[in-house]
Amino acid sequence: MIDKMSFTIGWLQAFADAEGYVGSRGKGRREIVISNTLEELLIYYQEGLKALGIYSSLCGPYHHTDMPNATPIYRLRIQRIEDLRKWAKLVGFSHPQKRDKLESII
């Protein structure tokens, strides 16, 4: 039987593989961003990160300017280098391109 922490880590990884990206916006501006229309889901994700000692920030809502009736988007960001390294070590990506991109920025 799988323990709760192993399940949480697996879920964090799978969700980031599907809904996240690795960004680098200039020198020293690196991050993992996970986007979703459900703020509550990202709050739950953030709680899982907190249990691992990983700091993140929740931003939004963001509205599409060209689609006024679209559902707003929320973003969870992991930006501190120590948190990116901890995330890579404890959670990581199974998606090869995202894994490689993360390794290149940390």
FIKOLZA-1660 file (N, C-alpha, C; in steps of 0.1 Angstrom, whole numbers, plus 5000, padded with zeros to 4 digits):
% residues 106
   i   px   py   pz ch aa at
   1 5008 4988 5000  A  M  N
   1 5000 5000 5000  A  M CA
   1 5009 5012 5000  A  M  C
   2 5005 5022 4992  A  I  N
   2 5013 5035 4991  A  I CA
   2 5010 5044 5003  A  I  C
   3 5020 5050 5009  A  D  N
   3 5018 5059 5020  A  D CA
   3 5013 5073 5015  A  D  C
   4 5008 5081 5024  A  K  N
   4 5002 5094 5020  A  K CA
   4 5012 5103 5014  A  K  C
   5 5024 5104 5019  A  M  N
   5 5034 5113 5013  A  M CA
   5 5038 5109 4999  A  M  C
   6 5040 5096 4997  A  S  N
   6 5043 5091 4983  A  S CA
   6 5032 5095 4973  A  S  C
   7 5020 5093 4978  A  F  N
   7 5008 5096 4969  A  F CA
   7 5008 5111 4966  A  F  C
   8 5011 5120 4977  A  T  N
   8 5011 5134 4975  A  T CA
   8 5021 5138 4965  A  T  C
   9 5033 5133 4966  A  I  N
   9 5044 5136 4957  A  I CA
   9 5041 5132 4943  A  I  C
  10 5035 5120 4941  A  G  N
  10 5031 5115 4928  A  G CA
  10 5021 5124 4921  A  G  C
  11 5011 5129 4930  A  W  N
  11 5001 5138 4925  A  W CA
  11 5007 5151 4921  A  W  C
  12 5016 5157 4929  A  L  N
  12 5022 5169 4926  A  L CA
  12 5029 5169 4913  A  L  C
  13 5037 5158 4911  A  Q  N
  13 5044 5156 4898  A  Q CA
  13 5035 5155 4886  A  Q  C
  14 5025 5147 4887  A  A  N
  14 5016 5145 4876  A  A CA
  14 5008 5157 4872  A  A  C
  15 5004 5165 4882  A  F  N
  15 4997 5177 4880  A  F CA
  15 5006 5188 4873  A  F  C
  16 5018 5188 4878  A  A  N
  16 5028 5198 4872  A  A CA
  16 5031 5194 4858  A  A  C
  17 5033 5181 4855  A  D  N
  17 5035 5176 4842  A  D CA
  17 5024 5180 4832  A  D  C
  18 5012 5180 4837  A  A  N
  18 5000 5184 4829  A  A CA
  18 4997 5199 4828  A  A  C
  19 4999 5206 4839  A  E  N
  19 4994 5220 4840  A  E CA
  19 5005 5230 4842  A  E  C
  20 5017 5225 4843  A  G  N
  20 5028 5235 4846  A  G CA
  20 5038 5237 4835  A  G  C
  21 5047 5247 4837  A  Y  N
  21 5058 5249 4828  A  Y CA
  21 5069 5255 4836  A  Y  C
  22 5081 5254 4830  A  V  N
  22 5093 5260 4836  A  V CA
  22 5096 5272 4828  A  V  C
  23 5098 5283 4835  A  G  N
  23 5101 5296 4828  A  G CA
  23 5114 5302 4832  A  G  C
  24 5120 5309 4823  A  S  N
  24 5132 5317 4827  A  S CA
  24 5130 5330 4819  A  S  C
  25 5128 5341 4827  A  R  N
  25 5126 5354 4821  A  R CA
  25 5138 5363 4824  A  R  C
  26 5149 5361 4817  A  G  N
  26 5160 5370 4819  A  G CA
  26 5169 5364 4830  A  G  C
  27 5179 5371 4833  A  K  N
  27 5189 5367 4843  A  K CA
  27 5183 5366 4857  A  K  C
  28 5183 5354 4863  A  G  N
  28 5179 5353 4876  A  G CA
  28 5164 5352 4878  A  G  C
  29 5156 5352 4867  A  R  N
  29 5142 5352 4868  A  R CA
  29 5137 5338 4863  A  R  C
  30 5138 5328 4872  A  R  N
  30 5134 5314 4868  A  R CA
  30 5123 5310 4878  A  R  C
  31 5114 5301 4872  A  E  N
  31 5103 5297 4880  A  E CA
  31 5096 5285 4874  A  E  C
  32 5089 5278 4883  A  I  N
  32 5079 5268 4878  A  I CA
  32 5065 5274 4880  A  I  C
  33 5057 5274 4870  A  V  N
  33 5044 5280 4871  A  V CA
  33 5033 5269 4868  A  V  C
  34 5023 5268 4877  A  I  N
  34 5013 5258 4875  A  I CA
  34 5000 5266 4874  A  I  C
  35 4992 5265 4863  A  S  N
  35 4980 5273 4861  A  S CA
  35 4968 5264 4861  A  S  C
  36 4957 5270 4866  A  N  N
  36 4944 5263 4866  A  N CA
  36 4933 5273 4868  A  N  C
  37 4921 5270 4864  A  T  N
  37 4910 5278 4866  A  T CA
  37 4904 5277 4880  A  T  C
  38 4907 5266 4887  A  L  N
  38 4902 5264 4900  A  L CA
  38 4912 5268 4911  A  L  C
  39 4909 5279 4917  A  E  N
  39 4918 5285 4928  A  E CA
  39 4919 5275 4939  A  E  C
  40 4908 5268 4943  A  E  N
  40 4908 5258 4954  A  E CA
  40 4918 5247 4951  A  E  C
  41 4919 5243 4939  A  L  N
  41 4928 5232 4935  A  L CA
  41 4942 5236 4937  A  L  C
  42 4945 5248 4933  A  L  N
  42 4959 5253 4935  A  L CA
  42 4962 5256 4950  A  L  C
  43 4952 5259 4957  A  I  N
  43 4955 5260 4972  A  I CA
  43 4958 5247 4978  A  I  C
  44 4951 5236 4973  A  Y  N
  44 4954 5223 4978  A  Y CA
  44 4968 5219 4973  A  Y  C
  45 4972 5222 4961  A  Y  N
  45 4985 5219 4956  A  Y CA
  45 4996 5226 4965  A  Y  C
  46 4993 5239 4968  A  Q  N
  46 5002 5247 4976  A  Q CA
  46 5004 5240 4990  A  Q  C
  47 4993 5235 4996  A  E  N
  47 4994 5228 5008  A  E CA
  47 5003 5216 5008  A  E  C
  48 5003 5209 4996  A  G  N
  48 5012 5197 4994  A  G CA
  48 5026 5202 4994  A  G  C
  49 5029 5213 4987  A  L  N
  49 5042 5218 4986  A  L CA
  49 5047 5223 5000  A  L  C
  50 5038 5229 5007  A  K  N
  50 5042 5234 5021  A  K CA
  50 5046 5222 5030  A  K  C
  51 5039 5210 5028  A  A  N
  51 5042 5198 5036  A  A CA
  51 5056 5194 5033  A  A  C
  52 5061 5197 5021  A  L  N
  52 5075 5193 5017  A  L CA
  52 5085 5204 5020  A  L  C
  53 5080 5215 5026  A  G  N
  53 5089 5226 5029  A  G CA
  53 5092 5235 5017  A  G  C
  54 5084 5235 5007  A  I  N
  54 5086 5243 4994  A  I CA
  54 5076 5255 4995  A  I  C
  55 5082 5267 4994  A  Y  N
  55 5074 5279 4994  A  Y CA
  55 5069 5282 4979  A  Y  C
  56 5057 5286 4978  A  S  N
  56 5051 5290 4966  A  S CA
  56 5042 5302 4968  A  S  C
  57 5038 5309 4957  A  S  N
  57 5029 5320 4958  A  S CA
  57 5018 5318 4948  A  S  C
  58 5006 5322 4952  A  L  N
  58 4994 5320 4944  A  L CA
  58 4990 5334 4939  A  L  C
  59 4988 5335 4926  A  C  N
  59 4985 5348 4919  A  C CA
  59 4972 5347 4911  A  C  C
  60 4966 5358 4910  A  G  N
  60 4954 5358 4901  A  G CA
  60 4942 5363 4909  A  G  C
  61 4931 5364 4903  A  P  N
  61 4927 5358 4890  A  P CA
  61 4932 5367 4878  A  P  C
  62 4935 5360 4867  A  Y  N
  62 4939 5367 4855  A  Y CA
  62 4927 5365 4845  A  Y  C
  63 4923 5376 4838  A  H  N
  63 4912 5375 4829  A  H CA
  63 4917 5377 4815  A  H  C
  64 4911 5369 4806  A  H  N
  64 4915 5371 4791  A  H CA
  64 4909 5384 4786  A  H  C
  65 4917 5393 4781  A  T  N
  65 4912 5405 4776  A  T CA
  65 4904 5404 4763  A  T  C
  66 4908 5393 4755  A  D  N
  66 4901 5391 4742  A  D CA
  66 4890 5382 4743  A  D  C
  67 4887 5376 4755  A  M  N
  67 4876 5367 4758  A  M CA
  67 4869 5370 4771  A  M  C
  68 4861 5380 4771  A  P  N
  68 4855 5385 4783  A  P CA
  68 4847 5375 4791  A  P  C
  69 4842 5365 4785  A  N  N
  69 4833 5355 4792  A  N CA
  69 4841 5343 4796  A  N  C
  70 4854 5343 4794  A  A  N
  70 4863 5331 4797  A  A CA
  70 4865 5330 4812  A  A  C
  71 4867 5318 4817  A  T  N
  71 4869 5316 4831  A  T CA
  71 4883 5322 4835  A  T  C
  72 4884 5329 4846  A  P  N
  72 4897 5334 4850  A  P CA
  72 4907 5323 4853  A  P  C
  73 4920 5326 4852  A  I  N
  73 4930 5317 4855  A  I CA
  73 4938 5321 4867  A  I  C
  74 4942 5311 4875  A  Y  N
  74 4951 5314 4887  A  Y CA
  74 4964 5307 4884  A  Y  C
  75 4975 5313 4890  A  R  N
  75 4988 5307 4888  A  R CA
  75 4995 5305 4901  A  R  C
  76 5001 5294 4903  A  L  N
  76 5010 5291 4914  A  L CA
  76 5024 5291 4910  A  L  C
  77 5032 5299 4917  A  R  N
  77 5046 5301 4912  A  R CA
  77 5056 5296 4923  A  R  C
  78 5066 5289 4919  A  I  N
  78 5077 5285 4927  A  I CA
  78 5089 5292 4921  A  I  C
  79 5095 5302 4929  A  Q  N
  79 5105 5311 4923  A  Q CA
  79 5119 5311 4930  A  Q  C
  80 5119 5309 4943  A  R  N
  80 5131 5309 4950  A  R CA
  80 5140 5298 4946  A  R  C
  81 5153 5300 4944  A  I  N
  81 5162 5290 4939  A  I CA
  81 5162 5278 4948  A  I  C
  82 5162 5280 4961  A  E  N
  82 5163 5269 4971  A  E CA
  82 5150 5260 4970  A  E  C
  83 5138 5267 4966  A  D  N
  83 5126 5259 4965  A  D CA
  83 5126 5252 4951  A  D  C
  84 5131 5258 4941  A  L  N
  84 5132 5251 4928  A  L CA
  84 5141 5239 4929  A  L  C
  85 5152 5240 4936  A  R  N
  85 5161 5228 4938  A  R CA
  85 5154 5218 4947  A  R  C
  86 5147 5222 4957  A  K  N
  86 5141 5212 4966  A  K CA
  86 5129 5205 4958  A  K  C
  87 5122 5213 4949  A  W  N
  87 5112 5207 4941  A  W CA
  87 5118 5197 4931  A  W  C
  88 5129 5200 4925  A  A  N
  88 5135 5191 4916  A  A CA
  88 5140 5178 4923  A  A  C
  89 5144 5179 4935  A  K  N
  89 5149 5168 4942  A  K CA
  89 5138 5159 4948  A  K  C
  90 5127 5165 4953  A  L  N
  90 5117 5158 4960  A  L CA
  90 5105 5154 4951  A  L  C
  91 5102 5162 4941  A  V  N
  91 5090 5160 4932  A  V CA
  91 5095 5158 4918  A  V  C
  92 5101 5168 4912  A  G  N
  92 5106 5166 4898  A  G CA
  92 5095 5165 4888  A  G  C
  93 5099 5165 4875  A  F  N
  93 5090 5162 4864  A  F CA
  93 5093 5148 4858  A  F  C
  94 5082 5142 4853  A  S  N
  94 5085 5130 4845  A  S CA
  94 5085 5134 4831  A  S  C
  95 5079 5145 4827  A  H  N
  95 5080 5150 4813  A  H CA
  95 5094 5154 4810  A  H  C
  96 5100 5147 4800  A  P  N
  96 5115 5149 4798  A  P CA
  96 5119 5164 4794  A  P  C
  97 5111 5171 4786  A  Q  N
  97 5114 5185 4782  A  Q CA
  97 5113 5194 4794  A  Q  C
  98 5103 5192 4803  A  K  N
  98 5102 5200 4815  A  K CA
  98 5113 5197 4825  A  K  C
  99 5117 5185 4826  A  R  N
  99 5128 5181 4835  A  R CA
  99 5141 5187 4830  A  R  C
 100 5144 5186 4817  A  D  N
 100 5156 5192 4812  A  D CA
 100 5156 5207 4813  A  D  C
 101 5145 5213 4811  A  K  N
 101 5145 5228 4812  A  K CA
 101 5147 5232 4827  A  K  C
 102 5141 5225 4836  A  L  N
 102 5144 5228 4850  A  L CA
 102 5158 5226 4854  A  L  C
 103 5164 5215 4849  A  E  N
 103 5179 5213 4852  A  E CA
 103 5187 5224 4846  A  E  C
 104 5183 5229 4835  A  S  N
 104 5192 5240 4829  A  S CA
 104 5191 5253 4836  A  S  C
 105 5181 5255 4844  A  I  N
 105 5179 5268 4851  A  I CA
 105 5183 5268 4866  A  I  C
 106 5185 5256 4871  A  I  N
 106 5190 5255 4885  A  I CA
 106 5204 5250 4885  A  I  C
% end
